[in-house]
């Protein structure tokens, strides 16, 4: 990594950290150490960094807020790239142009202040814009696919291009980016609708209160563990099996919401993964339903 550090410093590519505990950068608060974490200062710096990393065949992972990711407890043998500096924001009429590193929850609040409706579903999703596009994050029967007009993306051959909503192939909790992981979202243009500020903020307030009552926000988690299968709710299936409160190591199926697994007591990543897989197997055995895991497992092989 010394050669990479020299390049970052010499070409002023951005900030970097060495031997970083990933537990500080994931919402589960678990994960082993990464050799290096880099915060490119702009798109040009990101491209320079990626060219070097790929040429040297250094493993890397682009990470948003780590709110939908489960790293193993093993050391990550490469570079974690954080796009926090890509956080520019502009609002023209009912369109928002925003960098991939921008907080989705913060953006939802700003949209409300500008009397723009359509982002209320995102008011409780603790991810970045880039991560939300990647996952097609959603709630309350809406998702990013309804509001993303286009994105600016970095291709595997280091070209910056624009992709339209249709090209992004948004479906329930998935997008083109999930099946083409060498493409990196840099910026998104969202198309919202004009609304009434007070009404939008009231919806956000009601949903915040509902989350406090129904979700275990007092513990580290990564939100819903499983996608809802067609015609059913994953949480309801898990609850009907009597699995609420089940604990493996320091990980527990939440007693408040069965589709949440929480880090209740210094859980390891292995504790959480074991509990996810146990729950998935139990649902399949009882209902013959193969639940799809929402979280991305990284560095487990």
C-alpha positions as CSV (number, residue, x, y, z in Angstrom):
1,X,0.0,0.0,0.0
2,X,3.0,2.3,0.3
3,X,3.1,2.9,-3.4
4,X,-0.6,3.8,-3.4
5,X,-0.2,6.2,-0.4
6,X,2.7,7.9,-2.3
7,X,0.4,8.4,-5.3
8,X,-2.5,9.7,-3.3
9,X,-0.2,12.2,-1.5
10,X,1.8,13.2,-4.6
11,X,-1.3,13.8,-6.8
12,X,-3.5,15.1,-4.0
13,X,-6.3,12.6,-4.7
14,X,-8.1,13.0,-1.4
15,X,-8.0,11.8,2.2
16,X,-7.0,8.3,3.3
17,X,-7.0,6.2,6.4
18,X,-4.9,3.1,7.1
19,X,-6.0,0.0,9.0
20,X,-9.6,1.1,9.4
21,X,-12.1,-0.9,11.5
22,X,-15.2,-1.4,9.2
23,X,-17.4,-1.7,12.2
24,X,-17.2,2.1,12.4
25,X,-18.5,2.4,8.8
26,X,-21.4,0.0,8.7
27,X,-24.8,0.2,10.3
28,X,-24.5,-3.2,11.9
29,X,-21.3,-2.0,13.6
30,X,-19.4,-5.2,12.6
31,X,-16.7,-6.0,10.2
32,X,-12.9,-6.6,10.2
33,X,-10.2,-4.1,9.4
34,X,-9.6,-2.7,6.0
35,X,-6.0,-2.1,4.9
36,X,-7.0,1.3,3.6
37,X,-9.9,3.6,3.1
38,X,-9.8,6.4,0.5
39,X,-12.0,9.5,0.1
40,X,-11.4,10.8,-3.5
41,X,-11.9,14.5,-3.6
42,X,-13.6,14.6,-7.0
43,X,-14.4,12.4,-10.0
44,X,-11.0,12.9,-11.7
45,X,-9.3,11.7,-8.5
46,X,-11.6,8.7,-8.3
47,X,-10.7,7.8,-11.9
48,X,-7.0,8.2,-11.2
49,X,-7.3,6.0,-8.1
50,X,-9.3,3.3,-9.8
51,X,-6.9,3.1,-12.7
52,X,-4.0,2.6,-10.3
53,X,-5.9,0.1,-8.1
54,X,-7.0,-2.0,-11.1
55,X,-3.5,-1.9,-12.7
56,X,-2.0,-3.2,-9.5
57,X,-4.9,-5.7,-9.0
58,X,-5.7,-4.4,-5.6
59,X,-9.1,-5.5,-4.3
60,X,-11.5,-2.7,-3.7
61,X,-15.1,-1.9,-2.7
62,X,-17.1,1.3,-3.2
63,X,-19.1,1.9,0.1
64,X,-21.9,4.3,0.8
65,X,-23.1,4.5,4.4
66,X,-22.7,0.8,4.9
67,X,-26.4,0.6,5.8
68,X,-27.0,-2.5,3.6
69,X,-23.7,-4.3,3.8
70,X,-22.4,-7.1,6.0
71,X,-18.6,-7.4,5.9
72,X,-17.0,-10.5,7.4
73,X,-14.8,-10.3,10.5
74,X,-11.8,-11.1,8.4
75,X,-9.4,-8.3,7.3
76,X,-10.4,-6.8,4.0
77,X,-7.2,-7.1,1.9
78,X,-7.6,-4.0,-0.2
79,X,-9.1,-0.5,-0.4
80,X,-12.5,0.8,0.6
81,X,-13.6,3.8,-1.5
82,X,-15.9,6.3,0.0
83,X,-17.6,8.9,-2.2
84,X,-18.4,11.4,0.6
85,X,-16.9,14.3,-1.3
86,X,-19.3,13.8,-4.2
87,X,-22.0,15.8,-2.4
88,X,-22.9,18.7,-4.6
89,X,-26.6,19.7,-4.7
90,X,-28.6,21.9,-6.9
91,X,-32.4,22.3,-7.2
92,X,-34.0,23.7,-10.4
93,X,-37.8,23.8,-10.4
94,X,-38.9,20.3,-9.5
95,X,-35.6,18.6,-10.4
96,X,-32.8,17.8,-7.9
97,X,-29.3,17.1,-9.1
98,X,-27.3,15.5,-6.3
99,X,-23.9,13.8,-5.8
100,X,-23.7,10.1,-5.0
101,X,-22.2,10.7,-1.6
102,X,-25.1,12.8,-0.3
103,X,-27.2,11.6,2.6
104,X,-30.6,10.3,1.4
105,X,-32.3,11.2,4.7
106,X,-30.9,14.7,4.5
107,X,-32.0,15.0,0.9
108,X,-35.6,14.0,1.8
109,X,-35.7,16.7,4.4
110,X,-34.4,19.3,1.9
111,X,-37.0,18.3,-0.7
112,X,-39.7,18.9,1.9
113,X,-38.4,22.3,2.7
114,X,-38.6,23.2,-1.0
115,X,-42.2,21.9,-1.2
116,X,-41.1,18.9,-3.4
117,X,-43.0,15.7,-3.0
118,X,-41.9,12.2,-4.0
119,X,-39.0,11.6,-1.6
120,X,-41.1,11.1,1.6
121,X,-40.4,7.3,1.4
122,X,-36.7,8.0,1.9
123,X,-37.0,10.0,5.1
124,X,-35.9,7.0,7.2
125,X,-33.5,5.3,4.9
126,X,-29.9,5.9,6.3
127,X,-28.0,5.5,3.0
128,X,-26.4,7.7,0.4
129,X,-27.9,8.7,-2.9
130,X,-25.5,6.4,-4.8
131,X,-26.3,3.4,-2.5
132,X,-30.0,4.1,-2.8
133,X,-29.8,4.1,-6.6
134,X,-27.7,0.9,-6.6
135,X,-30.2,-1.0,-4.3
136,X,-33.3,0.8,-5.7
137,X,-34.0,1.6,-2.0
138,X,-37.7,2.1,-1.2
139,X,-40.4,2.0,1.4
140,X,-44.2,2.7,1.6
141,X,-44.8,1.3,-1.9
142,X,-42.3,3.7,-3.5
143,X,-38.6,3.5,-4.4
144,X,-35.9,5.3,-6.3
145,X,-37.1,3.9,-9.6
146,X,-40.1,6.2,-9.4
147,X,-38.1,9.4,-9.1
148,X,-34.7,8.9,-10.8
149,X,-34.7,10.6,-14.2
150,X,-31.1,9.8,-14.9
151,X,-27.7,9.2,-13.3
152,X,-24.2,10.1,-14.2
153,X,-22.1,6.9,-14.0
154,X,-18.5,5.9,-14.4
155,X,-18.1,2.9,-16.7
156,X,-15.6,0.1,-16.4
157,X,-13.4,1.8,-19.1
158,X,-13.4,5.1,-17.1
159,X,-15.9,7.0,-19.2
160,X,-18.4,9.3,-17.5
161,X,-21.8,8.8,-19.2
162,X,-25.5,9.5,-18.5
163,X,-27.9,6.6,-18.1
164,X,-31.7,7.1,-18.2
165,X,-34.3,5.6,-15.9
166,X,-35.2,3.1,-18.5
167,X,-31.6,2.0,-19.0
168,X,-31.2,1.5,-15.2
169,X,-33.8,-1.3,-15.2
170,X,-35.2,-0.6,-11.8
171,X,-37.2,-3.4,-10.2
172,X,-38.1,-4.3,-6.6
173,X,-34.8,-3.7,-4.7
174,X,-32.6,-4.1,-7.7
175,X,-31.2,-2.1,-10.6
176,X,-28.7,-2.3,-13.5
177,X,-25.9,-1.4,-11.2
178,X,-26.3,-4.5,-9.1
179,X,-25.7,-6.7,-12.0
180,X,-22.9,-4.5,-13.5
181,X,-20.8,-3.7,-10.4
182,X,-18.0,-2.1,-12.3
183,X,-20.3,0.8,-13.0
184,X,-20.2,3.5,-10.3
185,X,-23.0,6.0,-9.7
186,X,-21.5,9.5,-9.4
187,X,-24.6,11.7,-9.5
188,X,-28.4,11.4,-9.8
189,X,-31.0,13.7,-11.2
190,X,-34.4,13.2,-9.5
191,X,-37.7,14.4,-10.8
192,X,-40.2,15.3,-8.1
193,X,-43.5,17.0,-8.0
194,X,-44.6,20.3,-6.5
195,X,-46.5,19.9,-3.3
196,X,-47.5,21.6,-0.1
197,X,-44.6,22.0,2.4
198,X,-46.7,21.5,5.5
199,X,-48.4,18.4,4.1
200,X,-45.0,16.8,3.1
201,X,-43.4,17.5,6.4
202,X,-46.5,16.1,8.2
203,X,-46.1,12.8,6.3
204,X,-42.4,12.7,7.2
205,X,-43.2,13.4,10.9
206,X,-45.9,10.6,11.0
207,X,-43.5,8.1,9.4
208,X,-40.7,9.0,11.8
209,X,-43.1,8.3,14.7
210,X,-44.2,5.1,13.1
211,X,-40.6,3.9,12.7
212,X,-39.8,4.6,16.3
213,X,-42.8,2.5,17.4
214,X,-42.3,-0.4,15.0
215,X,-38.5,-0.6,14.3
216,X,-35.6,-1.3,16.7
217,X,-33.8,1.9,16.0
218,X,-32.1,1.8,19.4
219,X,-29.9,-1.0,18.2
220,X,-27.4,-1.3,15.2
221,X,-29.1,-3.0,12.3
222,X,-29.2,-2.8,8.5
223,X,-33.0,-2.4,8.1
224,X,-35.0,-5.1,6.5
225,X,-33.0,-8.3,6.1
226,X,-35.2,-10.0,3.5
227,X,-37.2,-8.8,0.6
228,X,-40.9,-9.3,0.8
229,X,-41.9,-12.3,-1.3
230,X,-44.8,-11.9,-3.7
231,X,-48.1,-11.8,-1.9
232,X,-46.6,-11.9,1.6
233,X,-44.4,-10.1,4.2
234,X,-41.1,-11.6,5.2
235,X,-41.5,-10.2,8.8
236,X,-44.9,-11.9,9.2
237,X,-43.6,-15.2,8.0
238,X,-40.7,-15.1,10.5
239,X,-43.0,-14.0,13.3
240,X,-45.4,-16.8,12.6
241,X,-42.5,-19.3,13.0
242,X,-42.0,-17.9,16.6
243,X,-38.5,-16.6,15.8
244,X,-38.9,-13.2,17.3
245,X,-36.2,-12.7,20.0
246,X,-34.1,-15.6,18.8
247,X,-30.5,-14.9,19.5
248,X,-27.2,-16.3,18.1
249,X,-24.2,-14.9,19.9
250,X,-24.7,-11.2,20.1
251,X,-27.2,-11.0,17.2
252,X,-30.9,-11.2,17.7
253,X,-34.1,-11.2,15.6
254,X,-35.7,-8.1,16.8
255,X,-38.7,-8.5,19.2
256,X,-40.1,-5.3,17.7
257,X,-39.9,-6.2,14.0
258,X,-39.1,-9.8,12.9
259,X,-37.5,-8.7,9.6
260,X,-34.8,-6.8,11.5
261,X,-31.7,-8.5,12.9
262,X,-30.0,-6.4,15.5
263,X,-26.5,-6.2,17.0
264,X,-27.8,-6.5,20.5
265,X,-24.7,-7.4,22.5
266,X,-21.3,-7.0,20.7
267,X,-22.3,-9.3,17.9
268,X,-19.7,-10.5,15.4
269,X,-20.4,-10.5,11.7
270,X,-20.5,-14.3,11.8
271,X,-23.3,-14.1,14.5
272,X,-25.4,-12.0,12.2
273,X,-24.7,-14.1,9.1
274,X,-25.5,-17.3,11.0
275,X,-28.8,-15.9,12.2
276,X,-29.8,-14.6,8.7
277,X,-29.1,-18.0,7.1
278,X,-30.9,-19.9,9.9
279,X,-34.0,-17.7,9.4
280,X,-33.9,-18.1,5.7
281,X,-33.6,-21.9,6.0
282,X,-36.5,-22.0,8.6
283,X,-38.8,-20.1,6.3
284,X,-38.0,-22.3,3.3
285,X,-38.6,-25.4,5.3
286,X,-41.9,-24.3,6.6
287,X,-43.4,-22.4,3.7
288,X,-41.3,-23.5,0.7
289,X,-40.5,-19.8,0.2
290,X,-36.9,-18.9,-0.7
291,X,-36.5,-15.4,0.9
292,X,-34.1,-13.1,-0.9
293,X,-31.5,-11.4,1.3
294,X,-31.4,-7.6,0.9
295,X,-28.0,-7.2,2.5
296,X,-24.8,-7.6,0.5
297,X,-22.2,-10.0,2.0
298,X,-18.7,-8.8,1.4
299,X,-15.3,-10.5,2.0
300,X,-16.7,-13.9,3.1
301,X,-15.0,-16.2,0.5
